[in-house]
Amino acid sequence: MRIVLVGPPGAGKGTQAAFLAKNLSIPHISTGDLFRANISQGTELGKQAKAFMDAGNLVPDEVTIGMAKDRMAQPDAVNGFLLDGFPRNVSQAEALDVALKADDVKLDAVLDLEVPEDEVVKRIAGRRICRKDSAHVFHESYKQPKQEGVCDVCGGELYQREDDSEDTVRKRLEVYHTQTEPIIDYYRAQGLVRTISALGKVDEVTARAMDALERDK
């Protein structure tokens, strides 16, 4: 299957993408991974992306699209893929359609993870990260440490990242609504959108997603 995963920040796209890709035996292709791989490998597209990022600028669509096209052409993606974080806007979605049509393939579904805005803010703004090891993550509501402000694992100080503040989260949501959310209507016009609730336990959301995708096979 060829799937695009869409949803606001805090919807759990990365977590669900990993489970779904494994269940469907297709590669999980995320924008972040594309950038890291191309930059670390020193590809021409990676060099271009790094130059923009080092200057504090957004990576242009054509560079991101080029990376995605190269990745989708790799052998492990012949029978399908799950795109996470791409396309990020309608122009990228249109470019993806053109690229797929050139290979005589098409998307099978666009999975829209739906989460109320207040829940997104609660999920992200409530996160607390360990200063000693950023892999140790706690939450004010969902995973409280035994001692407030102290990591259960190593005793490090827990803090809120600057980009996890409520004001920043709401700004990120504005960007999502303005730039990315329109692709849902774009794909809905093609009959591809499958909207599911991303509330509940991880395995419950995965089960909903798999049910939505299986119905369309």
N, C-alpha and C positions, 0 to 999 in steps of 0.2 A: 504493500500500500504506500501511496505517496500522500503525506499528511502535513498540513500546516497547523501549528499549535498557537493559539492566540489567547490573550488574557491580560488583565492589568498587572502592574507590579504587585507582588505579594499573593498572586493567585496560585502559586506553587507549580509554575510551568516547568521549571528545571527538574523538580522531583518527579512530576508526572511523566515528563518526556523520557526520563531514564527508565521508568517502569514500563511504559508503553512500548518503547523501542525494543526492550528485552522481550516482552511478550509477543511482539509482532516480528521479531528477528530482522529488524531493519536498523540502520545506523541513526543515531541521534545527532543532528547537525545544528549546533548553536552558533550564533553570531560571535560570541565571545571565543569559542573554540577555534572558529575560522580565523579570527584575528591573531590569536596566540600562535596557532600553527604556522600561518604564513609569515609572521614576523620572526619566529624562532628559526624557521627554515630559510629565511632570507630570500623569499620569492620576490619577484618584481612587484606584485600586488602588495605583499607584506611591507616592502620598503615604502611604497606610496602611502599605505595606511599609517605606518609609523611616523612618517613626516607630518601628516595632518594631526595625528594624536599628540606628538611632541610639541606641536604649535598650539595645542589647546583647541583645535578645530574638530568638527565632526568629519568622519570619513565619508566622502562623497558616495552617492548611490552606486555609481558605475564601478567603484572599487569593491564595494560589498557584493554587488551582483556578480562581478567577475570571480570572486572567491567562492561564492555559492555554486556557480556553474561548474567550476573546476572540481569542487568537492562532490557534487551530484554525479559527475562523470566517472568517478572512481568505481572500481569493480564491486565493492561491497554495497553500492547504492543502486545497482542495476535493477533489483527487484523492488525497490522502494526506499523511502527515507522519511524521517520526521524532522521537519524544520521548526526550530525554536528560536524566536527573535528575528526571524526573516521570513517573509517581507515585513518591513516596519512601517511602510506607507503604501499608498495606492500606486505610486509610480514604480516602486519595487515589485509590487504584485503584478502589474502589467508586464514588467520586464521578465518576471518569472514565467508568466504564461507564454511569452514569446520564446523563451529558452526551451521550455518543455515541448512546445509545439514543434520546434525545430528538430527535436529528437523523437517526434511522433508519440509522445506520452502526455499524460495530463494528471492533475491532482485528483485524488479519490475523495478527500474530505478535508474540511477546515474545522478543527475542534476548538470551540470557543469556551474557555473556562470562565464562568460567571461568578463574581464575588461582589457583594455590596461594598460600596466605597468605605463606609465606616469600619467594616471588617478588615479591609486592606490596611487602613491606617492603624488599627489595633494590632494586626499581625506584625507590621514592620516597625512601628514606633515602640512596640513593647520588647523588641529584641535587645539583648544585652550580650556583648562579646567579651571574651577573656583577653586581657592585654598581653598575657604571657603566651597564649595559644589561641589564635582566632578560630580554630576548629571547634573550640568549646563554646557553644552558643546556648543561651538560656532565654527565658521569656517571662515577662512580668505576670502573665496570665496562664500560659500553657506549660511552662517548664521552669518553675521557680527554683532558685538555688536554696539550699538548706539554710544558708546565712546570707542575708541581703547584701548584694554588692560583692560577694566572694564566690569564685569558681569552685564548684564541688570537686573538680578533678585535680587541680593543681594549686588552688589557693590564690590564684591571680585575681587582680581587680577586674570587676565587670563594669563595662561602660557602654554608653549608647553612641554608635557611630554618627558622625555629623549628618551623613546622608540618610540616616534612619529617623531623623527628627520629624515631628508631625508636619511642620511647615514644608520641609523638603519633600516628604511623601506626597503631600497634596499638590505640590508643583509637578512632581513626576506623573501624578494622575492626570493633571491638566494636559501635559504633553501627550500622554497616552490617548486621551479623549480626542485631542486635536489631530494628531498625526497617525496613530495606529488604528484606533477604533473604526475609522472609515473603511478599512479593508474588509471588515465584517459585512457591511452592506454590499461591497464590491463582489465578494464571494457568495453572498446570499443570492444575488441576482443570477448566479450560475448554479444555484441549488446545492452548494457544497457545504454550507454551514451546519454544524451539529452543536447546539448549545447545551452544556450540562452545568449543574451546580458544582462549584469547587469547595463547598462547605462540607465539613465532616472529616473523618479520618482519611489518611492517605490511601489506604486500600479500598475504602468505599468510593472515593473519587475515581480511582483507577478502574474499578468495576463498572461504574457508570460510563466512563469513557470507552471501555472495551465493548460494552453493550451497544453504545451509540454507533461505534464503528462496525461492529458485526452485523448490525441491522442493514447496513448499506453494502454488504458484500454480495 
